[in-house]
Amino acid sequence: MDFFLEIDKQLFLILNGLHSSFFDQVMYYISEKTTWIPLYLVLLYMVFRKYRWKGFLLLVFMVILVTLSDQLSVLAKNTFMRLRPSHEPSLERLVHIVRGHCGGRYGFVSSHAANTFSLTIFINFLIGDRFRFMVPVMLTYAVLNAYSRIYLGVHYPGDVIFGGLLGVLIGWFVYFLWSKVIKYTKSPKVFGGY
């Protein structure tokens, strides 16, 4: 395990060391949740366009999705208690931190990665057949968010990889639940079917 943690640390130092004042600003804004509000509004439009009134039910599933990914990633942080690179004493003065933001004490797994990948998987299952162009857009959104956390010095690569994997599982699980509910609502006995 120590071998893999050391590789993770060295890879972090390489990736975090590739910085410039321009990308400091870019990555800071990529990591901000409010930056992505226009994307979320477009997604809502697409969801309601495809699912009509069931879009309101879908919003409940999205809340469940984000709550699950966020809370399970926090549970992992509090369970594994792996210090973020920005809090690791052995990396003091080696970590490039943008705008003094160090994040909470623990970083495994990345909540940003879990949240963005869960949303990406869920949305791609929901609308990928009708709006195929959104598949690479959503994947880019998730990967950029995950990488920005390494760039900003608040996560190791392992934190974002396992956060992303957690997000993929949650996204798939919530979509599985949604597919069961949507199949039930198609029944003529429920809301008159489709």
N, C-alpha and C positions, 0 to 999 in steps of 0.2 A: 504494500500500500504506500509506503514511504517513497518508493521508486516512482509511482504514478503521480503522487503529490508533488514531487520534485520536478517532474516533466511539466506538469501543469503550471508550476511556478515559473519555470524557465520560459515556457511558451507565452505566459502572461507578460513577462518582462520584455520579450521581443515585440509582441503586438502592442503593448502599452507604450513602448519606446518609439513607435512610429507615429510621431505627432508633429503638428505645426500649429501656429496661431490661428490659421484659417480653419483647419479641421477641429480645433478646440471648440470653436463656435458652432460649427456644423453638427458635431457629435453631441454637444450639449443640447441643442434644439431637437435633434432626433430622439434623444432620451426623454424629453419632456412630453408628458401625456397630452397636454393642450395642443401641441403641434399637430396632432393627428385628428383633431376634431373634424376638419373637412372630409377626411377619409371616412370617419365614422358616420357622418351625415350621408355620404354617398352610399355606404353600405346599407343604412336604414332605408334609403330610397329604393335600392335594388331589392331588399327583402320584402318591403311592402308591395312593390310592383309585382313580384312573383307570387307572394302568399296572400296578398290582400288583407282581409280582416284577421287572418291567422298570424299576421305580423305582430299583433299585440300579444298573442300567446308566445310567439317567438321571442319577444322582448323579455318575457319571464325566464325563458331558457338561457338567454344571454346573461341575465343577472346571475343565474345559477352557475353558468360557465365561469364568469369572472370571479365570483365568490369562491368557487371550488379551487380554481387555479391560484388565486391570491392566498387563500387561507392554508392550502396544503403546502405551498412554497414557504410560507411563514413557519408552519409546523416543522418543516424540514430544517429550516435555519435554526430553530430553537432546539431541535433534536441533535443535529450534527455539530452545531456550535463551531463551525470553521470560520475563523476570522477572515474578514474581507482583506484583500491586499492592502487597501488604504489604512487598515488597522494592524497589520502584521509588523511587529517590531523588527524582524529580520529584514524587512523590505523598506525600512525607513530611509527616506531620501532617494530611493530608487523608483518609486511610483510616481508617475505623472498624474496629478490630480487637477481637474479643471474647476475653476471658481471655488476652490476650497470645499467642494462637496465630497464627503467621504462615505455617506450612507450610514446605515445602522452598523452595529458591531459585527454581525454574522452575515455570511453571504451565500452559503450553500443550502438551497438552490436559488437561482435568480428568479425573483418574482416577475421582473420585466419579461424575461424569456418565457416563463410559464404562461403569463397572461397573453402575450402576443402570439405565441404558437398555438395556444388553445383557441383563440379567436380565429386565427388563420385557418386551422384545420376545420373548425366548425363552419365558417363562412364558405370555404371552398367546397365542402360537401353540400351546403345549402344552395348555393347559386352558381357553382362552377360549371354546371351543364348549360345554363342559359347565358351566363356572363363569363365566358372562358378567359377573357382578357384580364379578369380580376385574379386569376390563380397566380401568375407571376408577380402581380402588384402586391398581393398579400404575402407571398413568400419573401419578397424584397423587404416589405415592411417588418416582418418578423426577424429576418437576418440582420438588417440594419440596427434594429433595436437591441438585439442580443450583442452584436459587435460593439455598439456604442458603450455598453456597460463595461467592457474590457478596456476600451479606449479611455474612458473616464476614470479608470483605476479602482472601480468599486466591485469588480467580479473577476475571478479567474475564468479561463476558458471552460474548465470543468463545471463551474457553476452555471454557465449559460447553456452548455450542452445538456446537462441533466435537467435544468429548468425547461429547456425546449422539449426534451423527451417527456417530461411530466405534462407539459402543455399539450403535446400531441395526443397522449393517452386521454387526458381530460376532454379535449376537443372531440375525439372519436366517441368517448363514452356519452357525452351530452348529446351528440348527434344521434347516437343509437337510441337514447331515450326519446328524443324528438321524433325519430322515425316511427317509434311505437305509438306515440301520441297522435301523430298525423294520420297513421293508418286507422286508428280508432275514430278520428273525426271524419274520415271518409265514409264511415258507415252511414247508411240512409237514416238510421235511428238517431244519429247524433248531429244536431244543428242542420239537419237536412242534407248532410254529406257535403261534397264540394260544390 
